[in-house]
Amino acid sequence: MKERRDRFTASKEKRKAVEEAEKNGTIADSNEVRMALMKQVKSGEKTLKEVQAELAKIKRDAKRNGKQTQNQVFNRS
């Protein structure tokens, strides 16, 4: 019989799954991508709205490019 996991353990496992997927390069909107976008905002290259639109496009195109979003990996675990 499978033991039931508590919320803390489940959350920890889900975060670990996201980290592993990022290491493997299977996440389209990885923290690295998000940080690069925020760097553009801070430097004044783009506005926050432009970057948010770009992130939304990255998320939409993830499946087409054979990748997943952070949210998909987190909820799958």
Phi, psi and omega in degrees: 000133183284133180282141181280133181264147180278171184299318181299311181296317180298315180296319179298317179295322179294317178297322178295321178297321178294316179300316180296318179295324177294319178298323181282348180080023182263003179253125182286322183253054183294167178300326179297316178295316181296320179294322178296321178295317180293329177297323178294324178293313183295327180278350178089005179295320183224159176273166179299320179297320179297317181292320178297320178294320179295318178296320178298321178293319178300317180295319180296320184276357185303310183296320180298328181269008178076026180236178178232167176265165177303318182297319179297317180294317181299315183283339180286329185288000000 
